[in-house]
Structures are given as C-alpha cells and as structure tokens.
Amino acid sequence: MFTYKSLKIGIRTTGVLIGILGMCQVHAADTIPVSEANYAEAETARNFRNWVSLGANKDIVHLRNLPPRGKKAATVQMNDDTLYSAAIVETQNGRVQFSIPEVDVYMSIQVVTEGGHGQHYVVGAGDYDLAVETQFAFLIYRTGTEKGLDIARAAQDQVKVNTLAFGTYEVRPYDYSEVEEWTSRLTAETRGSPFKYTFPSTSAEITDRHQWNLENANGWGGASPEVGVGNLYTNSVLLAGDKCLTTTFEDPESVYFTSITAYDADRYLLPDVRSINSYRWDTNSDDSITISFNCGDDAVNNINTHGQEFSFTVRFYGVSQKVIDGKVTPESNVR
C-alpha cells in the first residue's frame, strides 16, 4: 500500500493517485494546442498538474514509500531507490530559497523550471538562494533509502519550507490529451536504440529541440550531468522479458551511488520489480559489475521482470568523469 502525505495540510492518498488525469480539466476552446515548439513546457505543465492534485502547490508533499507502479505514478520514470518530496513554489524576485537539513542519508534538491529544465541540482546540508528563469519552480527532494525507509522518512520530516512561497500556481490550460499523444509518440521513437540524456539546465542551452522533447517524454524531471554533483541517465533498448540477459561494466565510481531500474514500454515502473543499486550489488573478482535480468534467483544481481518486456535506466548519482566520457555504458553491453 502506498501513502502520500503532506507535512502541514494532511493530504493523504492511499493505493492509487485517484483522479490525477481527471483533475483540472478545461473546455477544449480554452486549451493551448501542443507543438514541437512548446511540448517541453506542456509536458512540464502535465507533471505540475499531477502534483497539484496531491497538494504540492499548497505545501510540500512527502511520498512516504517507493513510487507506485504503472501510470498511477505522478511522474514518468520515477526512480525506485529514493523517497520523493515535492513542492511547486513561486519565485521571489526571480529566486528561490530553501535548505537541506543535516541528515544521515543522501538528500538532494533539484529545481525544475516551467520549461522542464533542472536548472539547479544541489546535494548536502545547507541554505541555498538560487536564481530561476521562470516564475514558478518545481522542487524535487530525493531522500536516500540506503539505511531503510524509516530513516529516510525521518530525514524527510526534517525538511523546512518556511522560505517557500506556496498557493499561487495555477495549472496551465494545455490540451492534455494532445500532451499524452505527443508523449506516446516520442517515447516510442527511442525504443530501438540506447538513449542518453543531456538535460540542458536552462532554455538557452537547448541545441536540439527534438532531442529535448525526447528527453522530456522519456524522463521528465531529470538532472543535468555535473561531475561529482549532478546525475547522468541512460536508457537501454526495449528488451524481451522471456530470456536471460546480462550486462557487465566497469565500476562507474559515482560519488553517491549508481542504480539500475526496469521500466515498461511507456517508461513507468513495472509491478513487483525492484531496482538494483551500488549499495547492495555484488561485484565480480575483477571489480566489474554484472547485472542479470530474468536469469533466476541464483544469478548475480538479478532483476526479475516476471516475463514482462522492459528497458532499464542507469542513474549515476554524482556522475564520474569516465561515465561522462562514455567509458562505462551498461545500456549498450546487454548480452
């Protein structure tokens, strides 16, 4: 059972995220059509809308368990080894101020603009005062579960939000059925070959609008890679779930941790399937790592997708330079 709880306003949604896709509907005549030029903004608004339905525009919302499976999740391609907290806030004089408490587990905050850019990604305790290029920002708090869910939840409870401005964001009237159609088409386009995200941190850094749209469709809300701080993400191709597959790779030496998570064809978490990460994977005698898929309980670092086709995403938290340079590529070594 999954429970979502806000610190102050007491929002509680158990089991599924009831009504996310039905919330905040507007008449067709009032909608903004979706195009190549504004898809990233529209997909961002769709994700904002999902979190608005949980109350994230009024107070911080803490997800107290790992994300639900399938499209019950509030956001595509959620990671499965941190707890999420989220807040939609208005910037003050073009800036947002927040803090990360002193805790015993990994904790980061990503600042996502209305254009879908992870403009900032910060890790570690401290007070932050950062410029944001849009009026509103989505703050994604990721709290590590490496010491168990109870310690992660206790860390979430230490987050302070007294510097955040809530209550003014209104869902943008895009045609959300069109957004879904665009997302499906763009996601399907990337299934035939490994996909690496660039996640430009501001609108000025977009060099290829179509690539940027593909990144939003497949993994909205991802962080820009920054050596030792930010994250890098890669996707495998869509793989058959009825055969034993493996990938072997050199230790990526991420500063914080590395994880491998399986997703369905629409980039949502598979039911009854858990991720593998560097906190608990076994290494080979030469210090390389092998991840197995559907190879049986005795196989090293096995991820069982129960016969379901899948692709997997590798997340390098605090990415190393050698990963940035393409020297570690688990998504391309599947056998």
C-alpha positions in Angstrom: 0.0 0.0 0.0 1.3 3.4 -0.9 0.6 6.5 1.1 1.3 10.1 0.2 1.3 12.7 3.0 1.8 16.4 3.2 3.5 17.8 6.3 1.0 20.5 7.1 -2.1 20.2 5.2 -2.5 16.4 5.8 -3.3 15.3 2.3 -3.5 11.5 2.3 -4.0 9.4 -0.8 -3.7 5.6 -0.3 -3.2 3.0 -3.0 -3.6 4.9 -6.3 -3.3 8.5 -7.2 -7.1 8.9 -7.6 -8.1 11.3 -10.3 -4.7 12.7 -11.4 -5.6 12.5 -15.0 -9.1 13.9 -14.4 -8.1 16.9 -12.4 -8.1 20.5 -13.5 -10.0 19.8 -16.8 -10.8 22.8 -19.0 -13.0 23.3 -22.0 -11.4 22.5 -25.4 -11.9 26.0 -26.6 -9.7 27.3 -23.8 -6.9 24.9 -24.3 -3.4 25.6 -25.6 -2.5 23.3 -28.6 0.7 21.3 -28.3 3.5 21.6 -30.9 7.2 20.7 -31.3 8.0 24.3 -30.1 6.1 24.0 -26.8 5.9 20.3 -26.0 8.5 20.5 -23.2 6.5 23.3 -21.5 3.3 21.3 -21.9 4.7 18.1 -20.6 6.1 20.1 -17.6 2.6 21.5 -17.0 1.2 18.0 -17.1 3.6 16.9 -14.4 2.9 20.0 -12.4 -0.8 19.2 -12.7 -0.3 15.7 -11.4 1.4 17.1 -8.3 -1.1 19.9 -7.9 -3.7 17.1 -7.5 -1.7 15.9 -4.4 -1.4 19.5 -3.0 2.2 20.3 -3.9 1.2 23.8 -4.8 0.0 24.4 -1.2 2.6 22.7 0.8 5.4 20.2 0.5 4.2 16.7 -0.3 6.2 13.7 1.0 5.9 10.3 -0.6 6.4 8.0 2.3 7.0 4.9 0.3 8.6 3.9 -3.0 6.6 5.0 -6.0 3.6 3.2 -7.3 3.9 1.1 -10.4 2.5 2.0 -13.9 0.6 5.2 -14.7 -0.6 5.6 -11.1 2.8 7.3 -10.6 2.7 11.1 -10.6 5.7 11.4 -12.9 7.2 9.3 -15.7 10.3 7.1 -15.0 10.4 7.7 -11.2 13.5 6.3 -9.5 13.0 3.4 -7.2 15.7 3.9 -4.5 14.9 7.3 -3.0 11.8 8.8 -1.5 10.4 11.8 -3.2 9.1 15.0 -1.8 7.8 17.8 -4.0 6.8 21.5 -3.9 5.5 23.9 -6.5 6.5 27.4 -5.5 6.6 30.9 -6.8 10.0 32.5 -7.1 10.6 35.7 -5.2 12.5 38.4 -7.2 13.5 35.6 -9.6 15.0 33.5 -6.9 14.1 30.5 -4.7 15.4 29.9 -1.2 15.4 26.6 0.6 17.6 24.4 2.8 18.7 20.8 3.1 18.9 19.6 6.7 21.8 17.6 8.3 20.7 14.0 7.8 22.4 10.6 7.7 21.3 9.6 4.2 21.6 11.0 0.7 19.4 14.1 0.2 19.3 16.4 -2.8 17.0 19.1 -4.2 16.5 19.7 -7.9 15.0 23.0 -9.1 12.9 22.4 -12.2 11.6 25.3 -14.2 8.3 25.7 -16.1 10.3 24.7 -19.2 11.2 21.4 -17.7 14.9 22.3 -17.1 16.6 21.1 -14.0 18.2 24.5 -13.6 19.9 23.5 -10.3 20.8 20.3 -8.5 22.3 20.5 -5.0 23.3 17.9 -2.6 24.2 18.1 1.1 23.1 20.2 4.1 23.0 24.0 3.8 21.0 27.0 2.9 20.5 27.8 -0.8 19.5 31.0 -2.6 19.3 30.4 -6.4 18.1 32.2 -9.5 15.3 30.6 -11.5 14.4 31.6 -15.1 10.6 31.1 -14.8 8.0 32.5 -12.4 7.3 29.1 -10.8 9.6 26.2 -9.9 9.1 22.6 -9.0 11.4 21.4 -6.2 12.2 17.7 -6.2 13.6 16.4 -3.0 15.2 13.0 -3.2 15.9 11.2 0.1 18.1 8.0 0.0 16.7 4.7 1.3 20.2 3.2 1.8 19.5 2.9 5.6 15.9 1.8 5.3 12.6 3.5 4.8 12.1 4.6 8.5 15.4 6.6 8.5 14.5 8.1 5.1 11.1 9.2 6.4 12.7 10.7 9.5 15.0 12.7 7.2 12.0 13.9 5.2 10.5 15.2 8.4 13.4 17.5 9.0 12.9 19.4 5.8 11.8 23.0 6.4 9.7 25.0 4.0 9.3 28.3 5.8 11.2 30.2 3.0 9.0 28.8 0.2 6.0 30.7 -1.4 3.0 28.5 -1.9 -0.5 28.9 -3.2 -0.3 31.0 -6.3 0.4 28.4 -9.1 -2.5 27.6 -11.4 -2.4 24.7 -13.9 -1.8 25.8 -17.4 -4.6 25.0 -19.9 -2.8 22.9 -22.4 -4.7 20.2 -24.3 -3.6 17.3 -22.1 -4.9 14.7 -24.4 -2.6 16.1 -27.0 0.3 16.0 -24.5 -0.4 12.3 -23.9 -0.3 11.7 -27.6 2.9 13.5 -28.1 4.5 11.7 -25.2 3.5 8.3 -26.6 4.9 9.1 -30.0 8.2 10.5 -28.6 8.7 7.6 -26.2 8.1 5.1 -29.0 10.7 6.8 -31.1 13.5 5.9 -28.7 12.8 2.2 -28.1 15.1 0.9 -30.9 18.5 2.1 -29.6 20.1 3.1 -26.3 19.2 6.7 -25.3 21.4 9.1 -23.4 20.0 12.2 -21.7 21.7 15.6 -21.8 19.1 17.6 -19.8 20.2 21.2 -20.6 19.8 23.2 -17.4 18.4 26.3 -19.0 16.4 27.2 -22.1 19.5 28.9 -23.5 21.4 25.6 -23.5 18.9 23.8 -25.9 20.8 22.9 -29.1 18.3 20.4 -30.5 14.6 21.0 -29.8 13.6 17.5 -30.8 16.2 15.8 -28.6 15.0 18.0 -25.7 11.4 16.8 -26.4 12.6 13.2 -26.4 14.2 13.7 -23.1 11.1 15.2 -21.5 8.9 12.4 -22.9 11.2 9.6 -21.6 12.4 11.0 -18.3 10.8 14.4 -17.3 12.5 16.0 -14.3 15.9 14.5 -14.8 19.0 16.4 -13.7 21.8 17.8 -15.8 25.0 15.8 -15.6 27.7 17.6 -13.5 30.8 15.7 -12.4 30.6 14.8 -8.8 27.3 16.5 -8.1 24.6 16.0 -10.7 23.3 12.8 -12.3 23.6 11.2 -15.7 20.9 8.9 -17.1 20.9 6.4 -19.9 18.2 4.0 -21.2 18.6 0.6 -22.8 16.5 -0.5 -25.8 13.2 -2.3 -25.1 14.2 -5.9 -24.2 12.4 -9.2 -24.2 11.4 -10.5 -20.7 11.4 -14.2 -21.5 15.1 -14.8 -21.8 18.2 -14.4 -19.6 20.2 -11.2 -20.3 23.2 -9.7 -18.6 25.3 -6.5 -18.8 28.8 -6.3 -17.4 30.6 -3.0 -16.9 33.4 -1.3 -15.0 32.7 0.3 -11.7 31.2 3.7 -12.6 32.6 5.3 -9.4 29.7 7.5 -8.8 30.2 9.8 -5.8 26.9 8.9 -4.2 25.6 5.7 -5.8 24.5 4.1 -9.1 21.2 2.4 -9.7 19.6 0.2 -12.4 15.8 0.2 -12.7 13.5 -1.6 -15.1 10.6 0.2 -16.8 7.7 -0.8 -19.1 7.4 0.5 -22.7 5.8 3.7 -21.5 8.7 4.4 -19.1 6.8 3.6 -15.9 7.9 1.2 -13.1 6.9 -2.4 -13.6 4.8 -4.2 -11.0 6.6 -6.3 -8.4 10.0 -5.4 -9.8 12.7 -3.7 -7.8 15.9 -1.9 -8.7 19.5 -2.8 -8.0 22.0 -0.2 -6.8 25.6 0.0 -5.8 24.8 0.0 -2.1 23.9 -3.7 -2.3 25.1 -5.1 -5.6 27.8 -7.8 -5.7 31.0 -7.2 -7.6 33.0 -9.6 -9.7 36.5 -10.8 -8.8 37.9 -8.1 -11.2 35.8 -5.4 -9.5 33.5 -5.2 -12.5 29.7 -5.4 -12.0 27.3 -7.8 -13.7 23.6 -7.2 -13.7 21.3 -10.1 -14.7 17.8 -9.9 -16.0 15.4 -12.8 -15.7 18.3 -15.3 -15.1 16.9 -16.9 -11.9 17.3 -16.2 -8.2 20.8 -17.6 -8.1 22.1 -15.3 -10.8 24.3 -12.4 -9.7 22.4 -9.1 -9.1 19.2 -10.5 -10.8 16.3 -8.3 -11.7 13.2 -10.4 -12.4 10.7 -8.7 -14.7 8.3 -11.7 -14.5 8.3 -12.2 -18.2 7.4 -8.6 -19.0 9.3 -6.8 -21.7 11.3 -3.9 -20.3 14.0 -1.4 -20.8 16.3 -0.3 -18.0 17.7 3.1 -16.9 21.0 3.6 -15.3 21.3 6.5 -12.9 24.7 7.7 -11.9 24.3 9.9 -8.8 27.2 12.3 -8.6 28.5 11.1 -12.0 32.2 10.4 -12.6 34.2 11.9 -15.4 34.7 8.5 -17.0 31.0 8.0 -17.3 30.6 11.5 -18.8 33.3 10.4 -21.3 31.3 7.3 -22.3 33.7 4.8 -20.8 31.0 3.0 -18.8 27.9 2.0 -20.8 25.8 -0.7 -19.2 22.9 0.1 -21.5 25.0 -0.8 -24.6 26.5 -4.1 -23.3 23.5 -6.3 -22.9 24.1 -9.9 -24.0 
